[in-house]
């Protein structure tokens, strides 16, 4: 100010003072009395509420909620809308409300029309937010006011007082009243044949047989109404009723037998939900329970497996099981589909718009959409085991009886051969003993104990130790032998009731610890003993035992110590090769990497050479980051399987063609014959070519530690591959070349020392045997006699247990040249034993730990907005949860609540549509403001209340409609109706409409007499046209054969990416999203399909053969075929035309039989 002249300075100060006074005056006008200014705080009621009421609540209030935002009540205003929180208390700069009010962009500025808010008004709102946005409690939020007809409560309307011919119940009275308004008359009743055919097609989808037609006409002559009622009752109780009425519900449920998306993998168990659906409709499950069970059957108290199975409705969503996809993305897609489907099917609302933004036409905000999303967000998919259907069980029992009869016949043949078989087995056992095969006891052993204990030989050749156990003890056994060499020693530690805790040890608890076992041999009766190198040991009864290998080393007091109280057996093998520290396995040249994850590789050509340890792996890899790999140690068992004794999992860090070394957290104890294996694609790479590696693909589930793998049951991959894996092996005992000389030396005398170095933990009873057989454990040659069999052969037949006798007998029968082929036949027959259809079912279940639900901005699940809790749209009735956390069962009961204005109307409209070809509301998927209004609003409300009054009984409700005169009207069109009501909106006649593709197919098979009436069961695949086969990708279409191909169209396999062309031609929906009404096209392609499709041509041939073989004149045959195909006899013109055609074609075939 110093540089400004005094006059100018005074002027500027005066100007500033004037502006300040004007501003204060303006504030005073806005803020009201001076006491408001003095208080210093904005008064919401007097200053903010008037601004909101004048400028905001017209679009964000009780009638409209643009962008999901309400500004007329405190709670919703502070909650915000689609774009987020609009008012952030204490943070005016972060409040979206102020940003929009101040925006210069006409597309962003609020209010969008009219004069913008003044700076003074904006300033007041800013101050109010800065002061904490104090908004007095106004009781929550008033219910959104909607005047759309479908959102109004359902009241039972007064039935018009109308009578006259054709009026049979209240349905007719409402229809006649509407006809009267439009100066139209109802049509007369259709002829009896037409009525019977109409009922059959509408209620079961199968045309009446000539016998049923004749019976109906005869009964009608006596009492027309009673005859009609009897037919309705019979058809409602038919098992085919459930099939016919499930067809439309399958469309609503977007049912299919495959996943969809690119791979479109099959769902072999999805039919179980379809079976549940057919059964539920057949037993007339009330519609409210039908609804509850499909949405939340798993949450119902005491839910049976069949009730849980109902939730398979929402397992019909698309699923992407392709490797590498973001599973969370597809889970969210499935949840979105469940929300949209639920509200389309039961509420007739198109809520899907609200996934990205608040609904433009119906009062559903984006926040409310995600409130509904939250119900399904906390449900997970699950597979359970359910009891098979009655039909499946009956079929299984029939096949089982036949299978058992054949099995009994084969077993009888074997039993007849048993005497001769036993003789051959005895001769075989004697030959083995003469060859020296098996285990041999030592001859006249000399037994000593370092502690002075007494060792005595028992009658069974076992050794008993008598005396007090010492702190340590070594037993020495010296004996002569007839064997020329020794390849292994078998030590049986025998339990005995005279020992503490039944032994086999002499400790108080029956334990023992064998610190070491040493063997020496001599080639003379009194010569020097040379040590035999032992390099492998195995506990025969416990293949996973690691302690037995420590007895080879003898460097510590620890060693073999099996569980006490029972007998145990260990085999100690003599080394046959040098043992040293080395890398074992395949070379590591480099190659390519598996793309698939379900691969299991067994390195069969590089087993562990002896007992020892593996402490690390190295391998060549090009694995992707995040790919998994499991390394396994497999130990062969006596039954031909492999036990997983060790397993180590890794996740690849991403390797681009390099060697990788993995150090195990703890070294693995290995034994001779152990195999390495690895799973998935995060480990070793491979090259294609000759290899001893066994590759299995696809493997559904990799084994866990302790599990047994039977390789023969896995799917072997056809291509030969060598995988690049090596293991670092350290032998338990190093064997040098010089030591191998002793192993091959001549034997005359043997000495075995059993050392017990731990206090009083010595053996109390045992048996020592030796063998000259190479590979006594049977690890090298799978065709050799199993070690367990050889052990039993050397036991006297009288001393064998029943289990031992069975083991040897079963083995011999498998090699006997006479009986083995029959046993093989029996084994193959057992494999074909019928199995009760797999009981896996896909259901929904409550999630254990709830997920948080957030608004997805613009529908993008990665762009999370505000958190929301479960809630329902505010414009509808109140949600009344059972507890603090509403769930799907609360939602289901909210939907079925009598207060709900939509479900009863929507359900009644669906049933009406199936019986009349179109609904009273033609847009059956949209009862919202953009949908069509009902043609008969009072009738619709009466039907809705009637459905409820009938206990939600579908059958009783359908009967009420089909008993009406309106349903029975003729569908013939007259001129007056065509002029005034061309679309038959007012129901002056019955509608004529084409059957669905499935039902058209059923008609052909039924008329030909070849329809397979089996209800329920798996889907079947009919033959595909050659062109359709060529476009298959992954999910190959395996055609079924036999009677399956004659089942109803309902059971045709529905593959989303490769639908049967015949069904596509007749407008079958693809099962990707819910479909409330099929299109009904009329194209030349449909006629060509019926003329050339194999199933239709075959049906025509079958019918033609039957007519050709029947007796009677051609005219009589024409009459019969009309009755079968159309349910009526031909008129004179039709009969003459058909006979003329038959004559022309007969002459054509006679003249040219080729």
C-alpha positions, 0 to 999 in steps of 0.5 A, spaced: 500 500 500 505 504 500 506 505 493 499 507 492 497 514 493 493 516 499 487 517 495 487 511 491 488 507 498 482 510 501 478 508 495 480 501 495 479 501 502 472 504 501 471 499 495 473 493 500 468 495 505 462 496 501 463 489 498 464 486 505 457 490 507 454 487 501 456 480 502 454 480 509 447 483 507 446 477 502 448 472 507 443 476 512 438 475 507 439 468 506 440 466 513 434 469 516 434 473 522 440 475 526 440 470 531 442 465 525 448 469 524 450 470 531 450 462 532 455 461 527 452 454 524 448 453 518 441 451 520 439 445 516 431 445 516 431 453 514 437 453 510 439 447 506 432 443 506 429 448 502 435 448 497 434 441 496 427 441 496 427 446 490 433 444 486 434 437 487 429 432 490 425 432 483 430 427 480 433 425 487 427 424 491 420 420 493 418 418 485 425 418 482 432 416 484 437 418 478 443 415 479 441 411 485 441 418 489 436 420 494 436 427 497 430 427 501 431 423 507 438 423 511 440 416 511 439 415 503 442 422 502 448 420 506 449 413 503 450 416 496 448 413 489 452 410 484 457 414 483 459 414 491 458 418 497 455 425 495 456 428 502 462 427 506 461 430 513 467 435 514 470 435 507 466 439 502 472 439 497 471 431 497 464 431 497 461 429 490 455 434 491 459 440 491 463 438 485 457 437 481 454 443 483 460 447 481 462 444 475 462 448 469 461 442 464 453 442 462 454 434 462 456 434 469 453 440 473 447 439 477 441 441 477 442 439 469 436 444 467 434 451 469 438 456 473 444 454 477 445 455 484 447 461 486 454 462 489 451 464 496 447 458 496 453 454 494 457 457 500 451 455 505 452 448 502 459 448 503 459 451 510 454 446 512 458 440 510 464 443 513 461 444 519 459 436 519 453 436 515 448 436 521 442 433 518 436 431 524 434 424 524 427 424 520 425 417 521 429 414 515 427 414 508 420 414 506 418 408 501 419 410 494 412 412 491 411 408 484 404 408 481 406 402 476 401 397 475 405 391 477 408 394 483 401 395 486 399 390 492 395 384 489 387 385 491 382 380 489 378 383 484 370 382 484 368 377 479 363 380 473 356 377 474 356 374 467 353 367 465 351 364 458 353 358 454 360 356 455 361 360 461 364 354 466 368 358 471 370 365 473 376 365 468 370 365 463 367 371 466 373 375 466 374 374 459 367 375 457 367 381 460 373 384 456 370 381 450 363 385 451 367 391 452 370 390 445 364 388 442 366 381 441 363 374 442 366 368 444 367 362 440 364 355 440 367 349 444 372 345 440 370 338 437 371 332 442 377 330 438 381 337 438 379 337 445 383 331 447 389 332 443 389 339 446 389 336 453 394 331 451 399 336 448 398 341 453 399 336 459 404 331 457 406 333 450 404 326 448 398 325 443 393 320 445 393 313 442 387 311 438 385 307 444 384 313 448 381 317 443 375 311 443 375 311 450 374 318 451 369 319 446 365 313 449 365 316 456 363 323 453 357 320 450 354 318 457 357 324 460 361 329 457 363 334 463 365 327 467 369 325 461 373 331 460 374 331 467 377 324 468 382 326 462 384 332 465 385 328 472 389 322 468 393 327 465 395 331 471 397 324 474 401 322 469 409 321 470 409 325 463 406 331 466 412 333 469 416 332 463 412 336 459 411 342 464 419 342 466 421 343 459 419 351 460 422 351 466 429 348 463 429 354 459 428 359 465 433 355 469 438 356 462 439 349 463 445 345 459 449 339 459 456 343 458 459 349 461 459 354 455 465 358 454 470 356 449 472 349 452 465 348 453 466 342 458 461 337 459 457 336 466 455 329 466 451 330 473 447 336 471 441 332 469 440 330 477 437 337 478 433 336 471 430 329 475 429 333 481 425 338 477 421 333 474 419 329 480 417 336 484 412 338 478 410 331 478 408 330 486 406 338 485 411 341 490 407 347 492 410 353 488 412 357 494 416 351 496 418 350 489 421 357 489 424 356 496 428 350 495 431 352 488 434 359 491 436 356 498 434 349 499 441 348 503 439 353 508 432 350 510 432 346 517 433 339 516 434 339 508 435 333 505 439 331 500 433 332 495 432 339 498 439 341 497 439 338 490 434 343 488 439 349 489 442 346 482 437 351 479 443 356 480 449 351 478 446 352 471 450 358 470 456 358 465 463 356 468 470 357 465 474 351 467 480 353 462 487 353 465 490 360 466 483 364 467 481 369 472 477 364 476 474 370 480 472 374 474 468 368 472 465 367 479 462 374 479 459 373 472 456 367 475 453 371 481 451 376 476 447 371 472 444 368 479 441 375 481 439 377 474 435 370 473 432 370 480 429 377 478 427 375 471 424 368 473 420 370 479 419 377 479 419 379 472 424 384 472 430 386 468 434 388 473 441 387 469 441 394 467 443 396 474 449 392 474 453 398 471 448 404 473 441 405 476 435 402 472 433 408 467 426 406 467 424 402 473 426 404 481 432 399 482 438 403 484 445 400 482 446 400 490 440 396 491 442 391 485 449 390 489 445 389 495 441 383 492 448 381 489 450 380 496 445 375 497 449 370 492 456 373 493 456 369 500 454 362 497 459 357 494 458 352 489 459 344 492 458 337 489 454 332 494 452 325 493 445 324 493 440 318 493 439 315 485 432 316 483 427 310 483 427 309 476 435 309 476 435 304 482 430 299 479 434 299 472 440 298 476 437 292 480 435 289 474 442 289 471 445 287 477 440 280 477 443 278 470 450 280 472 450 275 478 447 270 475 452 270 470 458 270 475 455 264 479 455 260 472 463 262 472 464 260 479 461 254 478 465 252 473 471 254 477 469 250 483 468 244 479 475 244 477 478 245 484 480 238 486 485 237 480 487 245 481 489 243 488 493 237 486 497 242 481 498 247 486 501 242 491 506 239 485 508 247 484 509 248 491 514 242 492 518 244 485 519 251 488 522 248 495 526 243 491 529 249 487 531 253 493 526 258 492 524 262 498 526 263 505 530 258 509 532 257 516 539 256 519 541 249 520 543 247 528 544 254 530 549 256 535 546 262 539 550 266 544 548 273 548 553 278 550 549 279 556 549 272 558 542 271 556 539 264 554 537 263 547 533 257 545 530 254 539 523 253 539 519 247 535 517 253 530 525 254 529 524 261 532 529 263 538 526 265 545 531 269 549 530 268 557 533 272 562 533 279 565 534 284 559 541 288 560 543 295 558 545 293 551 546 286 548 548 283 542 546 276 539 550 272 535 547 266 531 552 261 527 550 256 523 551 251 517 547 252 510 546 248 504 545 255 500 551 256 495 550 264 496 546 269 501 542 274 498 538 277 503 536 275 511 529 276 513 528 277 521 521 276 524 520 279 530 515 275 533 510 277 539 509 272 544 504 272 550 509 270 555 513 277 554 512 284 557 506 287 553 506 281 548 513 283 546 516 282 541 521 286 545 523 285 552 522 292 555 516 293 559 512 296 554 514 290 549 519 294 545 525 293 542 531 297 538 535 293 533 541 298 533 545 294 527 545 287 523 551 284 521 552 278 517 559 274 515 560 268 511 565 263 511 566 258 505 568 252 510 566 249 517 571 253 521 574 258 517 574 266 517 568 270 517 568 275 511 563 281 512 557 281 507 555 288 505 548 290 506 545 296 503 538 295 503 532 294 508 525 294 508 519 293 514 515 288 510 509 290 513 510 298 514 513 300 507 513 307 509 518 305 516 524 309 516 527 306 522 529 300 519 534 303 514 538 305 520 540 298 522 544 298 516 549 303 518 550 301 526 553 308 527 548 309 533 544 306 538 538 308 534 535 303 529 529 298 527 523 299 532 516 297 530 510 298 534 510 293 540 504 288 541 504 285 534 509 281 530 513 285 524 518 282 519 524 286 516 528 284 510 536 286 509 538 285 502 546 284 500 549 289 496 549 287 488 552 293 486 557 299 488 553 304 492 556 312 492 554 319 493 551 321 486 546 324 482 541 319 479 535 320 474 535 322 467 539 327 463 538 334 463 539 336 455 533 341 455 526 341 451 519 344 452 514 345 457 507 342 459 502 346 458 497 342 461 497 342 469 493 335 470 500 331 468 503 326 473 510 323 471 513 317 474 520 316 473 520 308 472 527 307 469 531 310 475 529 307 481 533 308 488 539 303 487 539 302 495 537 305 502 539 312 503 537 319 503 535 324 497 536 331 499 535 335 493 533 335 486 535 339 480 531 339 473 531 343 467 525 347 466 521 353 462 515 353 467 511 359 467 511 364 474 506 361 479 505 354 476 505 349 481 509 342 481 509 336 486 515 332 487 513 325 490 517 319 493 513 312 491 514 306 494 512 299 491 507 295 496 505 288 496 499 289 492 502 292 486 501 299 488 505 305 490 505 308 497 506 316 497 511 316 503 514 323 501 511 329 498 514 336 497 510 342 493 513 348 490 511 354 486 515 356 480 518 363 480 518 363 472 524 359 469 526 360 461 530 354 459 534 353 465 537 348 471 533 349 477 535 346 484 530 345 489 533 343 496 528 339 501 527 342 508 529 335 510 532 329 507 528 323 504 529 316 507 529 312 501 529 304 499 531 300 493 526 300 488 523 307 490 521 311 484 520 319 483 514 322 480 512 329 479 505 332 478 503 339 474 507 343 469 511 348 474 517 343 474 521 339 469 520 340 462 521 334 457 523 332 450 519 327 445 522 320 444 523 313 447 523 313 455 522 309 461 518 315 464 511 313 465 506 319 463 499 320 465 494 325 463 489 327 465 489 326 472 483 329 476 486 329 483 494 328 485 495 323 490 497 326 497 502 323 502 500 317 505 495 315 499 496 309 495 497 310 487 495 304 483 498 306 476 494 301 472 487 306 474 490 312 471 489 314 464 496 313 460 498 319 455 500 316 449 506 320 447 513 317 449 516 323 453 523 323 457 522 328 463 529 332 465 529 330 473 535 328 477 535 327 485 542 327 489 542 320 492 547 319 498 547 311 500 546 309 507 552 304 506 557 306 501 559 299 498 566 299 494 568 294 489 572 290 493 566 289 498 562 286 492 567 280 492 564 277 499 557 278 496 559 273 491 563 268 495 561 261 496 557 260 503 558 254 508 557 257 514 554 264 516 554 268 522 549 274 524 549 279 529 543 282 532 546 288 536 541 292 541 545 298 544 539 302 548 538 300 555 534 293 555 531 294 548 532 287 546 528 282 542 525 277 546 523 272 540 525 272 533 526 268 527 532 268 522 532 266 515 536 267 509 535 266 501 539 265 495 534 269 491 536 275 487 531 281 488 527 277 494 522 283 495 520 282 488 522 290 486 526 288 479 521 283 475 514 284 476 513 278 473 517 274 479 513 270 484 511 275 489 516 275 496 509 274 500 507 268 496 515 265 497 514 266 504 508 263 505 510 257 500 516 255 505 511 255 511 508 248 512 501 247 509 498 245 516 501 251 519 498 257 515 493 261 517 487 262 513 489 269 510 496 265 508 492 260 504 488 264 500 494 269 498 497 262 495 491 260 492 489 266 489 496 267 486 496 260 483 490 260 480 492 266 476 498 262 473 495 255 472 494 254 465 487 251 466 484 255 471 487 262 469 483 263 463 477 262 467 479 266 472 481 272 467 474 271 465 471 272 472 475 278 473 473 281 467 466 280 468 467 283 475 469 289 472 462 290 468 458 289 474 453 294 474 454 300 478 448 305 481 448 311 477 453 316 480 450 320 485 454 326 484 450 333 484 451 340 483 448 344 489 449 351 492 452 352 499 453 357 504 460 360 504 463 359 511 467 366 511 462 371 508 465 376 503 465 383 503 460 386 497 462 392 494 459 396 488 462 395 481 463 401 478 460 401 471 460 393 472 467 392 473 469 387 478 476 390 479 473 397 480 470 397 487 466 402 490 462 403 496 461 397 500 454 394 501 450 390 505 444 385 503 438 389 502 432 389 497 429 394 493 426 400 497 420 400 492 418 393 494 415 390 501 420 390 507 425 384 508 424 381 514 430 377 516 430 371 521 437 374 524 442 379 524 445 377 517 440 376 512 441 370 507 438 367 501 433 363 505 430 370 507 431 373 500 427 366 498 421 368 503 421 375 501 420 373 494 414 368 496 411 373 501 404 375 500 406 382 500 410 381 494 406 384 488 410 380 483 411 373 484 404 371 484 402 375 477 409 373 474 408 365 476 400 365 474 402 369 467 407 363 465 402 358 466 397 362 462 402 363 457 404 355 456 396 354 455 394 359 451 401 360 447 402 367 450 401 371 456 396 376 459 402 380 459 406 378 453 413 381 455 413 375 460 420 377 462 418 384 463 413 386 468 416 393 469 415 400 466 417 398 459 414 391 459 407 390 456 401 392 460 396 386 461 390 385 456 386 382 462 389 386 468 383 384 473 383 376 470 391 376 472 390 379 479 384 374 480 389 368 477 394 370 482 390 370 488 387 364 486 394 360 485 395 363 492 388 360 495 389 353 492 396 353 496 400 354 490 398 347 487 400 347 480 396 342 478 390 345 481 391 351 478 392 348 471 386 344 472 382 351 474 384 354 467 383 348 463 376 346 465 374 353 463 370 355 457 375 359 454 381 354 454 376 349 450 374 354 445 375 353 438 381 356 435 378 357 428 378 364 426 372 368 423 372 374 420 369 379 425 375 376 430 380 378 425 378 385 423 377 387 431 382 383 434 387 380 429 392 378 435 386 375 439 388 379 445 381 379 448 381 371 447 375 370 443 378 364 440 383 359 443 390 360 440 394 356 435 401 355 435 407 351 433 409 346 438 417 346 440 422 342 437 422 337 442 415 336 442 415 335 435 420 330 435 416 326 441 410 326 436 413 323 431 416 317 435 409 317 439 405 316 432 411 311 430 410 307 436 417 307 438 418 313 443 422 310 449 417 312 455 423 312 460 422 318 465 429 321 468 436 319 467 442 322 463 442 326 457 443 322 450 447 325 444 443 323 438 447 323 431 450 329 429 449 331 421 456 331 418 457 338 417 456 339 425 461 334 427 466 338 423 466 344 427 467 340 434 473 343 438 474 340 445 468 337 447 467 331 442 460 329 441 460 321 442 453 319 439 449 314 443 446 308 440 440 303 441 433 305 445 436 311 448 436 315 441 428 314 442 427 318 448 423 324 449 427 331 446 427 333 453 433 329 455 437 331 448 444 333 451 444 340 450 451 343 449 451 350 449 457 351 443 454 345 439 447 345 439 443 339 435 441 343 429 434 340 429 433 344 435 436 350 433 432 350 427 426 350 431 428 356 436 431 352 442 434 357 446 442 356 447 442 356 455 446 361 456 441 366 459 434 365 462 429 365 457 422 366 459 419 365 452 421 362 445 421 365 439 416 361 434 419 362 427 416 359 421 421 357 416 422 353 410 428 350 413 423 347 418 420 343 413 426 340 410 428 338 417 422 334 418 422 331 411 430 329 411 432 329 418 434 322 420 429 321 426 423 323 422 425 319 416 426 313 421 419 314 424 416 315 418 419 308 415 417 305 422 409 307 421 409 305 414 412 298 415 406 297 420 401 299 415 404 295 410 403 289 415 396 291 417 390 287 414 385 291 411 383 296 405 388 302 404 382 306 406 382 303 412 389 304 413 388 311 412 383 312 417 387 309 422 394 313 420 390 319 421 387 317 428 394 316 430 397 322 427 392 327 428 387 324 433 381 324 428 379 321 422 380 324 415 374 328 412 372 325 405 377 330 401 383 328 405 382 321 405 381 321 397 388 325 396 392 321 401 389 315 397 391 318 390 398 319 393 399 312 395 397 310 388 401 314 384 407 312 389 406 305 389 406 305 381 412 309 381 416 304 385 413 298 381 416 301 375 423 303 378 424 299 384 431 302 384 
